[in-house]
Amino acid sequence: MPQTLAPPPAPSPEQEPHMLPPSTPVEAELVAMAVEPTVEQIPETPKDTSPVQFMGGMLYDQEKNGNTLNYIESTGRPTLPPLPSRRTKGAPWRNRIHSSSQGEEVVIAPKALLRTTDEEVKAITSLAQEARADEVIAEIESQPERVTLIGQSADAQPALIAVHKQPDKFKNLILAFPSGVIKKRHRSEYMRQAASDIGGRRDEPIFKVVVEPENNFDVQMPDSASETGRLMMRRFKGSGGLRALSSTMSGYQGGLLHEVRQNEDAPAVSMVLGTKDRVGKPDRILESLKSADDVDFLLIVNSTHGIQGRKDLMDKILELTDIMGAQSQKRKEAKAKGERFDPGSLADRLIFLDEDDYRVPEEEQERLKELARQVPIE
């Protein structure tokens, strides 16, 4: 049977009493119980019922986002209507620099790119991405309950901006294969990485993966090359075009993520990362986190960039919202008691899957866990 993201089973009575120390908060909780747990005593993680909105990034227009939301709805999760395709023609090529010393400053895109490595810069947002974030907020304004927002790739940026503006409107935020959360070491980091990939990794797929038809919820591409070209161009424009694409070069929202998590109404936040992803490498994202409490969980898979229509991967991401909900409930209970919630080590909150298609090699798991232990704790 495929692995789920539910809490691990308790040890059976037949096991030796001299067991290794518990390695996760869930195991510690079970060990602390003074009775021998049975299947009936282990509570199942409640299924999250918050409505889901999905934003897929470049090449995801209203239709393609809608296809994804249709699959999510087919799993029994409530969803919201897909956002309209973006219309950025005529929008200013401007970025907002959020500086710890100089406040906010609106500059042209090239000037923002020159500031990407400045230590005092806590965030760089494009005005086009801010406008998209405003659309997200306007759409959910009338929702009676808090929403789960999944922002993938370039759309992780407007998703995070929206949550930063109105954290009380969102229950869960999942940044899947995100751009905009890595603090760049040098101004052309993305471009250098792309050149390295194209020049030296021809034997490895950078983005596209082969998805078996029975595991693919994406709509099949047209047989005609010309029709495919027209469809891709329409999707490119509908996902924000060059303005959205350029924001991935200079965008950085790590400081916004940290500020979100300081808010009392902060939603649960998790990321989905791929070890073969050249846009958001797991090690670079871990190095860029300002605090171990900026995220609840990191689901790390042995994959390239994006969900790419894979049903089994989307199922795991949706299960992640269930665990996030359980974590949020523990936070609320600690707050009600006047206690500080301890989420445990970030290394213990890295989630790896056992499925062959997504299994991360053991040595890579240990390397990422060690990087997670180095993330500052506040």
Summary of the structure (lengths in Angstrom):
residues: 378
radius of gyration: 20.9
end to end distance: 39.1
largest distance: 69.5
contacts: 1167
relative contact order: 0.14
helix: 42%
strand: 14%
